[in-house]
């Protein structure tokens, strides 16, 4: 396998995130940074192995993104979480 073949196998589409520029409508079909409001009534905050809560920091509406991963087929909203350090 040569270097070009390795590069081609590792290449993935990239998405440039541009925040703002429009007034949100407040529907479930929007992505948000710093606001997470879609969750099931029985869901709480997840925790890491140390028991610290993992806080949601964004909500992405996947059907609106220009690139869709087949592994996320059927997923409409993805919420990344992180832990406060310190």
C-alpha positions as CSV (number, residue, x, y, z in Angstrom):
1,X,0.0,0.0,0.0
2,X,1.5,3.3,-1.0
3,X,1.1,6.7,0.6
4,X,-1.7,7.9,-1.7
5,X,-3.8,4.8,-1.0
6,X,-3.4,5.3,2.7
7,X,-4.4,9.0,2.4
8,X,-7.5,8.0,0.4
9,X,-8.6,5.4,2.9
10,X,-8.2,7.9,5.8
11,X,-9.8,10.8,4.1
12,X,-13.2,11.9,5.6
13,X,-15.5,14.7,4.6
14,X,-15.2,17.8,6.9
15,X,-17.9,20.2,8.0
16,X,-17.1,23.8,8.8
17,X,-19.1,25.0,11.8
18,X,-20.3,28.6,11.5
19,X,-22.2,29.9,14.5
20,X,-24.8,32.6,14.3
21,X,-25.7,34.7,11.3
22,X,-29.4,34.1,11.5
23,X,-32.2,34.3,14.1
24,X,-33.2,30.9,15.3
25,X,-36.9,29.9,15.0
26,X,-36.9,27.7,18.1
27,X,-38.0,24.5,16.4
28,X,-36.7,21.0,17.0
29,X,-35.0,21.0,13.6
30,X,-32.2,23.4,14.5
31,X,-28.7,22.9,15.8
32,X,-27.6,24.8,18.9
33,X,-24.4,25.7,20.7
34,X,-24.8,26.3,24.4
35,X,-28.4,25.3,24.5
36,X,-29.8,21.8,24.8
37,X,-33.5,21.3,25.2
38,X,-34.3,18.0,23.5
39,X,-34.2,15.0,25.8
40,X,-36.5,12.3,27.1
41,X,-38.4,12.8,30.3
42,X,-36.6,9.9,31.9
43,X,-33.1,11.1,31.0
44,X,-30.7,12.7,33.4
45,X,-27.2,13.9,33.0
46,X,-24.7,11.1,32.2
47,X,-21.7,10.7,34.4
48,X,-18.1,9.7,33.8
49,X,-16.3,6.9,35.6
50,X,-15.5,9.2,38.5
51,X,-19.2,10.0,39.0
52,X,-18.8,13.6,37.7
53,X,-21.8,14.8,35.6
54,X,-21.1,15.2,31.9
55,X,-22.7,18.5,30.8
56,X,-24.3,19.0,27.4
57,X,-22.8,21.8,25.4
58,X,-24.4,21.6,22.0
59,X,-27.3,20.0,20.2
60,X,-26.9,19.0,16.5
61,X,-29.9,18.3,14.2
62,X,-28.2,15.7,12.0
63,X,-30.6,15.8,9.0
64,X,-29.6,19.5,8.4
65,X,-25.9,18.8,8.2
66,X,-24.3,18.5,4.8
67,X,-22.5,15.2,5.6
68,X,-24.3,12.3,7.2
69,X,-22.5,9.2,8.5
70,X,-24.3,5.9,7.8
71,X,-23.5,4.7,11.4
72,X,-25.9,7.5,12.6
73,X,-28.8,6.5,10.4
74,X,-32.0,7.0,12.3
75,X,-30.5,9.5,14.7
76,X,-32.0,12.9,14.5
77,X,-30.3,14.8,17.3
78,X,-26.9,14.3,18.7
79,X,-25.8,16.0,22.0
80,X,-22.1,16.0,22.8
81,X,-21.2,16.2,26.5
82,X,-18.1,17.1,28.4
83,X,-16.9,17.2,32.0
84,X,-15.7,20.3,33.9
85,X,-12.0,20.0,34.7
86,X,-10.6,21.0,38.0
